[in-house]
Amino acid sequence: MSGKRIRLLIWKEFTQLKRDPMLVRLLLLMPVIQLIMFGYVVAADIRHLSTAVVDLDHSVASRALTDQFASSGYFTINARPTSEDDLRPLLDRGQIQVAVVIPAGTQDHLDRGETAQIGIIVDGSDSQVSAVGSGYASQIISRYNRQLMTDAGISVAAPGVDAQIRVMFNPTLDPINTMIPGLIAAIMMISLMAIMSQAVVKERESGTLEQMFVTPIRASEYLIGKLTPYAGLATLQMLIVAAVGILWFRVPFNGQLGVVLVGLALFMLTCIGLGLLVSLVSHTRQQAQQAMMFIMLPTMVLSGFIFPIASMPPLIQPLTNLIPLTFALEVLRGAFVKGTGFAALAPQLLALAAFAAVIFTASIIATRRRIAE
């Protein structure tokens, strides 16, 4: 492998970018514009929130209240921990989004006509989930209180169950705090795939690709020279987006920088590989653009970036595991908002590593075969 040939290829790519100053401006300004546009837009309806119930009372009242949550359609009880200490690992791993804590003595308080305090904990790393989940929980508690009064034949307000709602990770419920980390991954994917999908097909249309293949350049040298400039631009984009998010939108960063860097690096390889594959299989730029739209639309809709996965039909939800952006969003939101470390995010990082290995390796093999033809 010749370092000189690689340097010349990198210089060639930068020279081509220099000849198209509008593209460079778009690559640097587009992330900021997208960040500002999407950063203020949040809307979704949410159902079937993954819920844990900590029943420390084990009474008729606690079971009735649990049934109210389970039958509402808004909460799906997937865990029944025996103590509050077991809730944090479930929240960190994203296994639950809401927790209901029924303390011991709830039935006794109600029997004496006193107010019973019920704890509602929501995951604030997704502001849509936390806002809607806390609202639904309050409605269920109010309905349960009305039922108690009806059963007791009371027509005026009386002591009952009082929900004490606590939002973890994002207590202000500011949607910006969860939108910006997701935008970092989404903008990286859009920018990288858009430019990489045109990288090879552009040279094929101009005829320079065939000329390059008759030179002593190896496939590995061609790939390094082709990908290095765009990886550098993608890194610069992410720095700009992160700076705007933290400085302009005041998004707090509670996690480890290493988690974010590893997650973004794996996701970057995946995006580069997908864009390169599209460029290799396309014969014209129009074909590459159509293939990009075919990939991008389901990715944005099914990844959880726009619509919460929990609100999707059960038959659709398994498909979200086939989309790399799904796991990138979980890593970035977990690191930024929750402060989650490597241990809790290991499944998501391993999934991103698998996507990167398969897709990037496939793009390298396809490029080698293209050069060998």
Secondary structure, DSSP 8 states (H G I E B T S, - for coil): --HHHHHHHHHHHHHHHHT-HHHHHHHHHHHHHHHHHHHT-------SEEEEEEESS-SHHHHHHHHHHHTSSSEEEEE--SSGGGHHHHHHTTS-SEEEEE-TTHHHHHHTT--EEEEEEEETTSHHHHHHHHHHHHHHHHHHHHHHHHHHT--S----EEEEEEEES-TT--THHHHHHHHHHHHHHHHHHHHHTTHHHHHHHHTHHHHHHTSS--HHHHHHHHHHHHHHHHHHHHHHHHHIIIIIS-----S-HHHHHHHHHHHHHHHHHHHHHHHHH-SSHHHHHHHHHHHHHHHHHHSSSSS-GGGS-TTTGGGGGG-HHHHHHHHHHIIIII---TTTTHHHHHHHHHHHHHHHHHHHHHHHHHHH-
